[in-house]
């Protein structure tokens, strides 16, 4: 039996009372997600602006490393380095973006744990997985920005020109980085459980170089490795001027399949690791 309430001197059953609480609509959820994206992006911007020395030093370090490769290669190999300079530029750009894309989430988890704010992310109404996915998206955008800056500096240094069709380069770069983001989710999960995994980053950096340089014609397995197929197609697009629609359907299918596959598997592994970390009670530990 419903409890009566008094309204204007008469009783009204509780089942008939109206309420202002309504379920969130799809538009409300989209607006909330956009708010989250803006907040995460603004935080990233503030961190970059408040620590300009660190930001600039990262770019300078990447450029100096390329300069050593280029000028040192010219001194040692002469014309050989000049003949392969397009591949070196594209590969180095992809490597620099890959480092930022896969390492951003892991560093974010370790910083949040060190600051003691990691557990607060679980109280977010968006959900921990959504928050970290948005942070990863912002990290990828940052990686693309660094890639553009590094590419411009390399082209100015070498005097080379590359085909930069946005309709071809942007989708290829996004799909090429997708497996690396999946790897980043895996390392982010490891950081949730084990916290200090910085030493593993150095090893992965060398592995990424091997994957980028791996020739896809050596073995039928190579195109299905992270970065390998995307690096091959991106070099053909930027060095040889091949457009996106000129690639075979098989090449594009492998690129999309590996990108989506590694990304999904990595995200699921990250969610599983977060569950393990909560069960062990190590979220707030560092």
N, C-alpha and C positions, 0 to 999 in steps of 0.2 A: 504494500500500500504506500503510495507516494506521500511524502511529508508536505503539508500545506505551507504556503508562505503568505504573508500579508502584503497586499498591493492595493492601495486606494480603498482600504476597508473591506476587501473581500479576499477570500482564499483562492489560490490558484495552484493546481497540482504541479509538482516539480517537473513532471514529464512534459508539461506544456510550456514551461518557462523557456524563453529565448536566451541565447548567450552570444557574446561578441567573439568568442573563440571559434575560429574557423580553421579548417585544415589548410596548410600551405599549398598553394597552387604551383603548377609547373613554372609559371612566370616568376613567382616568388623565389623558387629554388634557383632559377637561372640568375636572378638578380643577386641572390646571396652568394652564389659561386663567383660571380663577377666581382663582388665586393672582396671576397677572399683573394682573388687573383690580384686585384689592385693593392691590397694590403701587403701581400707577399712581395710584389714587385717594388713597392715603395720602400719596404724594409731593406731589400737588396740594394736599392739605389742609395739609401742612407748609409749603409755599411761601406759601399764603394766611395761615397763622397767624404765620409768622415775619416777614412784611412787612405788618403790619396797616394801616399808614398808606397804603400803596399800594392795598390792598384796599378800605378805606373810601373813599379818594379817588375810586376808580373809580365806586362807587355814588353818591357825592355829586355827582360831575360829571354822571352820567346824569340824576339827579333835577333838578339845577339847570338843565340844558338844557331839560328838559320844563317846569319852572316858568317859564322865560323864554318858551317857546312859548305856554303857557297864559295867563299873566297879561298878557304882551305882546299876545297875540291878543285878549284881552278889552278891553284899552285901545284897540286899533286897530280891531277889527272888531265889538266889542260882541256882539250876539245871534248873529251869524253863527258865531262860534267856539263858542258854547254849543250851537247846533243840531248841530254836527258833532263834538262832544267825544268821543262814543263811538268814532268812527272814528279820531280822533287818539290816544286811549288805546291802542286795539288795535294801530294801526299803529306807535306808538312802542315798545310792548312787543315787538312782533315785530322791529322794527329793532334794538333793544338785544340781543336774543337772537341775531339773525343775525350781528352784529358779533363776538360772543364765539364763535359756532359756527364761522365761516369763518376767523377770524384765529388761533384757538388753535393749530392745527397748524403754521402758518407761523412763528409766534413760537417754538414749541417747537423747530422745526428750527434756526432761527437761534440760539437760546440754546445748544442742544447743540453746534452748530458753533463758537460763540464759546468755550464751556467746554472744547472739545476732546474731547467724549465722544460725538460723533455716530457715529464708526466703531465704538465699542463696542456700539452697538445692533445692528449687523449680526452680532455674535457671539452674540446671544441665541438660545437653542434654540427660541424661539417663531417666529423669523423677523422680519425688519425690518418687513415689511408688516403682520403681525399686531400687533406692538408699537405701531406708529403708528395702526392702526385702533382699538386699545383706548384709546390716548391721545385720539383724536378722540371716542370714545364718552364718556369722562370729561369732555372739554371741553363736549360737548353737555349733559350732566347739570349741569355748572356754569352753562352758559348758561340752562338752564331755571330754576335756582335764582335767578339774577339777575333773570330775567323775572318770577318770582313776587314778589320783593321790590320791583321797580320798579312792577309793577302795583298792589300794595298801597299804595305811597306815592302813586301817581297817583290812585287811588280816594279816598284820604283827603284829598288836596289839593283835588280837584274836587267831592267829595261825590256823585259819580255811582255808580250800581250797574250791574253787568253780569251776564249769565247765565254762570255758571261751572260748568256740568255737566262733571265730570271725564271721563265716558264720551264726551263730544263734543270737549271742548277738547284733552285730552291727545293723542288720535290725530291731530287736525288739526294741532296744533303740531308733532308729531314728523314728519309727512309734509311739512309746509311747510318745516321746517328741513333736510330731507334734501337738496334741491338745493343749499342753501347749504353743506352739508358737502361735497358734491361739488366745489363751487367752492373750498372750503378745501383739498381734496386737490390740486387743480391748483396753487394757490399754494404749497402745501407742496412740490410737485415743483419749482416754480420756485426756491424757497428752497434746495433741495438743490443745484441747479446753479449758481445765481447769488448765493446767500447774502443779499445786501442788497436787499430788495424793499419796504422799509417805505413808500416814497413811493407805491407802488401802492395801499396800503391806503386812503389818503384818497380816492382816486378811486373805489374800489369802494364805499365808504360812501355816496357820493352816488348811485351806480348802484342800490344796494339800496333807497334811498328811492324812486327812480323806479319800481322793480319792485313795491314794496309798494303804492304809490299808483296804479299803472296800472289803469284800468278794463277789465275783461275783455270788456265788450260792444263796445269800440271796434273790435276786429279779431279774427278767428278765430285769429290767431297768438298773441295776448297770453296766453291761458290756459296755453300751453305754455312760457312763460318762467318762470325760477326765481322763486319767491315769489308770483307774480301770482295764480294760482288759489287757493293756500292762504290768502293774505291775504283774498281775496274771501269764501271760505267761512268763515274764522275770524271776520270781521267780522259776517257774517250770524248765526253761532252765538252770539257774545258780545253783540252789540248787539240783535239781533232775537229771540234765544231759539230759533233753529232747532236741532233735534237732529240728530245724525249720520245717523240712519236716515231723516230727512226730506229729505235732499239727493238729487238724482237720481243714478242709476247712472252717467250720463255724467260728471257733475261729479266724482264720487268716483274714477272710472276715470282721468280726466285727472290728478287730484291724485296718485294712486298711481303712475301711469305716469311722470309728470315727476319725482316724488321718487326712485323706484328708478332711472330712466334716468340722471339727472344724477349720482346717487351712484355708480353703477357706472362710468360713463365717467370721472368724476373720480378714482376709485380706480385704475383702469387707467392713467390718465395719470400718476398719482403713481408707480406701479410702474415705468412706462417711464422717467420722469425719474430715478428712483433707479438704474436700469441705466446711463443716460447719465452720471450723476455718477460712478459707479464706473469706467466706461470712461475717463473723462477724468482720473480720479484727483484729484477736487476735493472729496471728502467731508470730509477733514480740514482744508481750507482755509477761511479766513474773510476 
